[in-house]
Each structure stands twice: as C-alpha cells, then as structure tokens.
Amino acid sequence: VTAVSPTYAKEITTPDFAYGLQGLLTGLREAGKLVGILNGVDQEIWHPSCDAYIQHHYKLKSIAGKKKNKADLQAYFNLPQQPDALLFVMVTRLTEQKGVDLLIATADEIVKEGGQLTILGSGAKQLEEGICQLAQRYPENIAVKIGYDEALSHLMVAGGDVILVPSRFEPCGLTQLYGLQYGTLPLVRATGGLADTVTNSTSETIKERTATGFVFQKAEADDLRSAIQHAFALWQKQRVWAMVRNNAMAQDFSWKNAAAQYEQLYLSILYS
C-alpha cells in the first residue's frame, strides 16, 4: 500500500507506465487490489495561517499577508518589487520527469508577458545549467537558486501567484496541494495526482466555482506555453482570479481525509 492517486493507479496499467507488467497490474486493478489514495498535507507545517517559515500569515478570508510574502520573495531574489507582475514559482527536483526542460523551452513567454519566475531545486546538470542561463539572460524577470532550502520553499509557495508542476508523470504529488492550500494556483499537466487534484479554469468551471488552477494535456512545450498564456489572461481579471484562488484554498487535502481512506482500505483487507 502506498500513496498514489486514483488516476495514477489507472495509468500504471498502460504500456507507457507498466514497463511490461500491464497485464498483471490490470488484473490487480480489476480485482480491486490496486487502489489509489492521495497524499495528505500536514497542516501543522504547511498552512499559511501558522507556517513557521513565513513572516506574514494569512488565510482564506484574510488574504493580505499573501501580498507581503510576495514582496519578501521578490526581495529575496532581487527581482523588481512589482506587486502586479504575475509571479510563477517552481520548487522541484530538476529532472525531465518534472518537466523542467519544458519550462526552459517556454520561460520566454513569462518574460514576454511581463511576469516573473523563481526556481528552487537541484538535479540533472544540464537542467541546472539551463535554468541558470535563463536567469542570466533575463535578470529582471527570472531568478534561480540551486540546492535545497526548506525556509525558501515555504516562502515561494506563500509568495507566488502560480506554482508550476508540469510533470510527465506524478504518482501523487504534494507540491500542487501546497499551492492550493496557500492560494498559489497550480499550473499542472494532466497526469496522476495532478489530474486528480487540480481543476482547470474554464468558463464552465469558473461559473460552477470548481476552478482551482490551470491544466494542460500533452508533455509538450506548446501545451505548456498555452497554459502560461491562460494564466496571464486570467490574471487580467482580478475579481475572477480571486474567486479561483478562494476555490483553491477551500479544498481539503488534509491527512484527516487521507487517513480515513487508509483506514477503510485496511479494514476491507482485514475482513476480506
């Protein structure tokens, strides 16, 4: 038993994910022995109302602290103090699985639209070099820190407007859940737990008040570029953006829900 999403539990029965075991995994799934349960967020550590790593706390109905965290994040990375600039953040292992190469290919779109991008992570050398070259090319818009920094990761989630998770596959994922919790709208690819937890902001989902972020389908640069453009278009409608942010922050991905599903699963195994 492990924390994977319901969508990923389906994906791993396909040839692209199963590595020759699709017959076995499909049989297990059809027999009810392959179950997907989403991760839970530890709200004593990851919640904007009590996060020990940020100076300005906030919550769903008292959001002012988020703008102050954005200013702190811009100051940390020596980016221009522009509250109206759409600020994208990415906190990740620098691997192709995480879609970092897709971001490198499309980051110019963020610059062209007058946005900002901060990246924290480490991993494949060519990807580290790629994002550092972006920061050198666009010092007014893009900033990078190579390595791991727990405090900075919290500030980035709290201070960003959009959190990027363009993964090629994602068994469950916590990063997008943190983004939802902090009102930093996730921009994700439709795979695994990302597909299960983020609802694309379309005219229909906005009207239904179910929109929580931005979702693109194919692991291709053009699709990511379109999603970035989508985010900028919504940013121009601040009243709608605030509504989507409220939807995101109202989601409950706490361990209370995940634990209840694990309990139900263990009981079903015990009494089967």
Salt bridges, closest charged atoms under 4 A:
ASP51 OD2 - HIS154 ND1 2.69
ASP72 OD2 - HIS56 NE2 3.10
ASP101 OD1 - ARG168 NH1 2.80
ASP108 OD1 - ARG225 NH2 3.10
GLU109 OE1 - LYS112 NZ 3.40
GLU109 OE1 - ARG225 NH1 2.84
GLU129 OE2 - LYS125 NZ 3.83
ASP149 OD2 - LYS145 NZ 2.73
GLU150 OE2 - HIS154 NE2 2.98
ASP161 OD2 - LYS70 NZ 2.66
GLU170 OE1 - LYS98 NZ 3.04
